Structure formats: C-alpha cells, structure tokens
Amino acid sequence: MIYGIHIEVVLASAYALLLVGVSLILEWLARHSHRRSEHYRNSGFVYRKKEDVWECPTGHHLTREQTDFERKIARYRAPAHKCNAYHCKKDCTDSDDGRLLESRMDSWLQSELRRFHQGVSLVLLLMASLILAAEMFRYHAVWEWVLLGALLLPVGLTGSRHFVSFSEPSKGR
C-alpha cells in the first residue's frame, strides 16, 4: 500500500495514463505526418484560392485540369510550352505535357486516415476506461475511488468525444 492505496490501483492508474499518453502521441504524429506529406508534395508551389490555381516558383500558374470526386483529388497542370521552355525543367518535371500537381480535396479532419487514427485512439481510451472501472469495482477505499474517479472522468469524456466524432459519417461518403 502507498498512502492507503493498494499498489494494484496505482499500477492500473499509471497504465491507464500510459494508454492515454500513447493515444495522444499517435494522433499528434499522424496529424504531423499528414501535414508534412502535404507540404512536401507541393513544395515550392503556392495555392491561390481566389483563382483556384497553383503558382510555381517561376510564377506560372497550374490550372485545374481534372477533379476526381471519388478519390477526392484535384489535378492541376502547368502549360506544357512554358515548362518545356524553362531552363530548369529537369529539376521540376520530366513530363513533356507540363508539371502535374495533385491536391487533396479533403482536409485532415475529413480524411479516412484521420478516422483510422481516431479509431486506434478510441480503442486505447476504451481500454484505459475499462481498466480504471474494473479497479473501482475491485477496491472500495475512499482514496482509491478518488484517484480512479479523477482519472476515469477525463478519460471517459475524451473517449466519448472521440466516439461521437468517429461515429459521424465522413463528408462525401
């Protein structure tokens, strides 16, 4: 016993906190990875929302050529004659049809990747909640219930928030 609390309750609480921490880290890494991949995919290009064009480092515009609504991808292409005349073309594209750039139409919040990572986090939070709830049924001392309840409440609220968000259908599905 540690300060009147069984060691199993302390270990279960620590493990639940570890699961919550892993859940938070996984979601942060997934979000960070998604942001970086989007940045590198279109590195050097600037999106001009008003005109719906991408501007290349030389100032030429890539206009929307095709939209794949099923895969949620918009394809933008630079004029072939401008790319082919550019002296650094080999550093940008090997296509004789002009540089092609793909842009994802769905944001991180709407993507299936987000749903997958949120599902993993939801499972981890559910496991943490079950561990804490099971310990509350096993041990009935006041300080143990205070510790377990103080952890179970925010873990449960976070899990329920994730569940509501996870159960909402993605846009475009």
BAKOLVO-575830 format. One line per field, with one value per residue: residue number from 1; x, y, z of N, C-alpha, C in turn. Coordinates in steps of 0.001 Angstrom, whole numbers, plus 500000, padded with zeros to 6 digits. Layout:
N
n	[NUM_...]
n_x	[X_...]
n_y	[Y_...]
n_z	[Z_...]
ca_x	[X_...]
ca_y	[Y_...]
ca_z	[Z_...]
c_x	[X_...]
c_y	[Y_...]
c_z	[Z_...]
This chain:
173
n	[1_2_3_4_5_6_7_8_9_10_11_12_13_14_15_16_17_18_19_20_21_22_23_24_25_26_27_28_29_30_31_32_33_34_35_36_37_38_39_40_41_42_43_44_45_46_47_48_49_50_51_52_53_54_55_56_57_58_59_60_61_62_63_64_65_66_67_68_69_70_71_72_73_74_75_76_77_78_79_80_81_82_83_84_85_86_87_88_89_90_91_92_93_94_95_96_97_98_99_100_101_102_103_104_105_106_107_108_109_110_111_112_113_114_115_116_117_118_119_120_121_122_123_124_125_126_127_128_129_130_131_132_133_134_135_136_137_138_139_140_141_142_143_144_145_146_147_148_149_150_151_152_153_154_155_156_157_158_159_160_161_162_163_164_165_166_167_168_169_170_171_172_173]
n_x	[500839_500428_500346_497823_496602_496095_498733_498150_496085_497433_499284_497519_496317_498544_499115_496795_497084_499372_498325_496561_498418_499878_497843_497402_499920_500081_497996_498926_501334_500318_498798_500826_502496_500769_500460_503113_503569_501746_502853_505411_504699_503756_505779_507336_505410_502610_499345_496686_493840_491600_491748_491826_494207_497511_500616_503722_507254_508410_506476_504472_501164_499410_496649_493415_492879_491565_489134_488794_486267_485578_487968_488747_490584_492200_493547_496131_497637_500527_501096_502305_504060_505284_506636_508354_509999_511433_514545_515314_513783_514246_514651_512169_510113_509729_508031_506692_504332_503881_504109_502512_500361_499000_496305_494881_491473_490108_490329_492475_490710_488527_489412_489943_492169_492409_490171_490929_493181_491919_490174_491980_492966_490589_490102_492301_491680_489277_490183_491744_489712_488166_490006_490340_487672_487255_489045_487799_485596_486840_488243_487440_488116_488106_490141_491177_489013_488755_491156_490927_488461_489058_490742_489228_487040_488014_489223_487088_485350_486911_487127_484409_483959_485668_484358_481863_482701_483974_481896_480366_479426_481815_482305_481160_480972]
n_y	[498809_502236_505168_504460_503394_500692_498953_497831_499429_501822_501014_500238_502700_504149_502685_503152_505900_505807_504565_506584_508596_507399_507302_510060_510801_509205_510288_512922_512461_511322_513439_515334_513995_513809_516531_517201_515519_516576_519097_518585_517353_519392_521236_524364_525391_527595_527904_529619_530620_532225_532309_529640_528243_526857_528285_528200_528154_529809_531571_530856_529631_526787_525281_523967_520811_518409_516753_514372_513152_510896_509858_512136_514057_516741_517672_519604_521340_522640_524882_523231_524343_526399_525076_523389_525245_526261_526623_525122_522863_520116_519837_520059_518613_515655_515402_516002_517201_519217_520290_518298_518519_517190_517704_517255_517126_516715_517595_517058_516597_515435_513158_509664_508601_510050_509059_506406_506660_507947_505961_504038_505495_505735_503067_502665_504536_503457_501025_502035_503221_500956_499516_501289_501401_498707_498465_500140_498605_496554_497611_499496_501593_504998_506841_505437_505331_508057_508613_506856_507695_510368_510029_508474_510064_512299_510699_509136_511174_512256_509988_509636_511943_511439_509183_510174_511908_510063_508376_509952_510299_510471_513301_513230_510498]
n_z	[500000_499235_500781_501772_499554_497427_495767_493302_492348_491958_489982_487941_487419_486531_484225_482740_482341_480767_478453_477616_477104_474994_473103_472644_471625_469306_467749_467446_466045_463694_462632_462310_460486_458286_457663_456982_454750_452917_452642_451491_449123_447522_447544_447251_445618_445489_446619_445167_446268_445484_442686_442168_441461_441278_441934_440422_441343_439422_438765_437018_436325_437446_436282_437158_435949_436089_438130_440530_442062_443475_444539_445769_444756_443204_440126_438856_436169_434595_431847_429006_427092_428507_430582_429105_427895_429962_431584_433810_433818_434153_436860_437864_436466_434449_432438_429217_428935_430715_434162_436569_439250_442176_444328_447467_448174_450501_453870_456737_458835_457593_456439_455672_456800_459147_460473_460864_462622_464718_465477_466487_468672_470085_470835_472561_474570_475450_476499_478621_480154_480821_482398_484571_485518_486206_488325_490130_490829_492143_494321_497215_498877_499994_499081_496983_495246_494769_493407_491158_490088_489527_487408_485648_484871_483119_481121_480231_479282_477212_475602_474942_473464_471300_470326_469463_467437_465793_465045_463405_460035_457367_455248_451974_451681]
ca_x	[500000_501118_499449_496491_496082_496724_499713_497499_495334_498440_499800_496456_496187_499707_498950_495738_497695_500262_497479_496087_499579_500147_496766_497671_501131_499746_497208_499789_502239_499550_498473_502094_502919_499865_500805_504414_503463_501076_503797_506455_504103_503572_506837_507739_504233_501707_497959_495931_492474_490636_491812_491877_495390_498779_501645_505028_508299_508737_505355_503463_500009_498914_495194_492747_492678_490655_488740_488341_485466_485581_489222_488902_491847_492138_494816_496456_498736_501135_501133_503459_505029_506041_507549_509357_510915_512140_515882_515457_512674_514655_514542_510761_509311_510274_506911_506619_502978_503813_504118_501220_500340_497751_495933_493808_490319_489633_491279_492796_489535_487551_490055_489843_493360_492053_489236_491697_493950_490980_489699_493031_492931_489355_490321_493211_490933_488313_490946_492088_488473_487806_490950_490003_486364_487439_489691_486806_484763_487643_488702_486377_488593_487766_491237_491302_487936_489070_492193_490380_487422_489707_491305_488187_486188_488531_489455_485769_484846_487706_486699_483068_484121_486229_483341_480877_483362_484272_480658_479791_479887_482703_481667_481474_480892]
ca_y	[500000_503526_506180_503876_502973_499439_499103_497476_500605_502771_500488_500324_504123_504507_502053_503892_507153_505452_504363_507901_509263_506779_507757_511450_510834_508644_511262_514044_512006_511141_514776_515931_513283_514221_517913_517195_514909_517542_520190_518149_517018_520626_522129_525397_525892_528351_527811_530876_530147_533021_531918_528189_527848_526742_529092_527552_529097_530762_532492_530326_529066_525455_525367_522691_520052_517291_516546_513009_513303_509627_509782_513448_514617_517697_517681_520891_521177_523850_524850_522469_525193_527171_524146_522896_526336_526659_526021_524200_521919_518790_519846_520155_517529_515008_515306_516982_517746_520219_519778_517891_518595_516679_518339_516555_517984_516541_518017_516040_516312_514657_512039_508302_508423_510585_508111_505246_507008_508240_504650_503467_506263_505378_501755_502860_505219_502487_500108_502760_503367_499641_499204_502123_500975_497404_498709_500735_497513_495673_498298_500407_502627_506340_507437_504690_505796_509437_508527_506218_508573_511561_509639_507926_511130_512921_509676_508810_512309_512308_508845_509869_512963_510728_508277_510977_512357_508880_507783_510831_509882_511392_514022_512687_509041]
ca_z	[500000_499180_501348_501921_498248_497002_494697_492041_491903_491468_488724_486938_487077_485724_482919_482045_481895_479665_477274_477194_476514_473691_472233_472267_470798_467996_466990_467095_464993_462459_462136_461890_459283_457217_457307_456299_453426_452055_452391_450568_447834_446748_447988_446313_444926_446360_446154_445112_446445_444704_441278_442128_440708_441993_441281_440543_441768_438348_438608_436110_437015_437128_436373_437407_434725_436327_439512_440810_443272_444211_445306_446387_444289_442093_439395_438244_435212_434033_430380_428535_426392_429499_431266_428168_427578_431185_431605_434952_433732_434648_438319_438244_435894_433255_431505_428131_428969_431774_435528_437115_440704_442741_445583_448169_448428_451866_454888_457734_459650_456842_455750_456208_457643_460468_461098_461311_463816_465796_465927_467340_469922_470785_471458_473698_475630_475974_477360_479848_480935_481373_483478_485728_486032_486861_489617_491027_491341_492998_495532_497644_499800_499517_498320_495729_494382_494374_492379_489960_489538_488971_486113_484782_484345_481885_480095_479690_478494_475980_474798_474400_472424_470150_469793_468736_466217_464982_464527_462378_458707_456666_454147_450659_451667]
c_x	[500884_500117_498007_495854_496834_497645_499096_496702_496302_498971_498755_496253_497336_499587_497874_496279_498652_499453_496956_497229_499916_499088_497029_498876_500838_498950_498059_500735_501516_499230_499729_502579_502069_500220_502121_504315_502765_502022_504845_505914_504042_504626_507248_506571_503317_500303_497295_494449_491464_490593_491737_493007_496552_499797_502998_506072_508684_507606_504283_502354_499688_497408_494599_492396_491603_490337_488194_487597_485448_486819_489554_490264_491561_493523_494972_497660_499212_501109_502433_504504_505853_507059_508690_510376_511778_513464_516100_514341_513030_514582_513089_509935_510030_509198_507005_505245_502807_503715_502695_501327_498994_497521_494767_492685_489805_490739_491555_491543_488516_488132_489832_491040_493085_491133_489967_492442_493042_490377_490699_493039_491702_489491_491238_492500_489888_489011_491310_490860_488066_488722_490600_488670_486474_488089_488725_485882_485540_487997_487714_486827_488371_488874_491463_490231_488193_490099_491625_489314_487999_490344_490222_487336_486778_488794_488122_485197_485601_487301_485330_483103_484672_485170_482315_481465_483597_483009_479957_480296_480804_481953_482098_481420_479489]
c_y	[501254_504578_505680_503423_501716_499690_498769_498645_501637_502312_500562_501768_504580_503921_502763_505223_506916_505264_505688_508667_508714_507231_509176_511551_510299_509630_512451_513653_511839_512493_515454_515306_513695_515625_517966_516605_515853_518686_519775_517821_518253_521676_523103_526018_526566_528258_529178_530509_530902_532597_530408_527712_527661_527564_528440_528593_530115_531744_532019_529644_527669_525514_523977_522027_518985_517223_515130_513048_512031_509512_511085_514069_515578_517726_519020_520683_522547_523757_524190_523369_526039_526277_523719_523973_526739_525913_525045_523160_520569_518703_519814_518965_516909_514863_516385_517642_518834_519566_519483_517899_518082_517312_517578_517532_517841_516948_516845_515642_515443_513371_510701_507998_508924_509614_506888_505558_507346_506948_503969_504177_505912_504036_501884_503539_504298_501494_500779_502905_502046_499245_499992_501702_499635_497569_499341_499665_496638_496319_499395_501455_504000_506917_506714_505140_507232_509427_507977_507091_509823_511262_509192_509021_511783_511909_509315_509928_512441_511179_509057_510933_512328_509831_509036_511434_511198_508328_508666_510376_510939_512070_513381_511167_508602]
c_z	[500000_499615_501408_500620_497832_495803_493334_491478_491324_490107_487603_486493_486194_484315_482096_481526_480725_478373_476720_476514_475138_472680_471737_471331_469399_467149_466566_465955_463658_461826_461564_460581_458087_456721_456525_454902_452451_451692_451360_449188_446939_447111_446893_445565_445936_445775_446257_445101_445570_443242_441092_441204_441688_441221_441512_440947_440694_438080_437643_436908_436501_437339_436576_436091_434905_437812_439645_442143_444110_445091_446012_446066_443143_441448_438682_437325_434732_432511_429901_427881_427362_430210_430338_427811_428781_431276_432769_434977_434354_436174_438791_437746_434705_432173_430435_428069_430025_433144_435981_438632_441183_444106_446197_448489_449855_452838_455826_458500_458931_456281_456456_457102_459061_461192_461613_462604_464997_466342_466841_468691_470750_471489_472672_474868_476262_476907_478684_480743_481578_482530_484730_486347_486758_488230_490613_491605_492326_494329_495893_498648_499158_498636_496992_494728_493905_493241_491064_489292_488892_487622_485135_484141_483085_480754_479434_478841_477169_475042_474185_473305_471144_469506_468965_467405_465262_464333_463511_461012_458107_455550_452847_450602_451409]
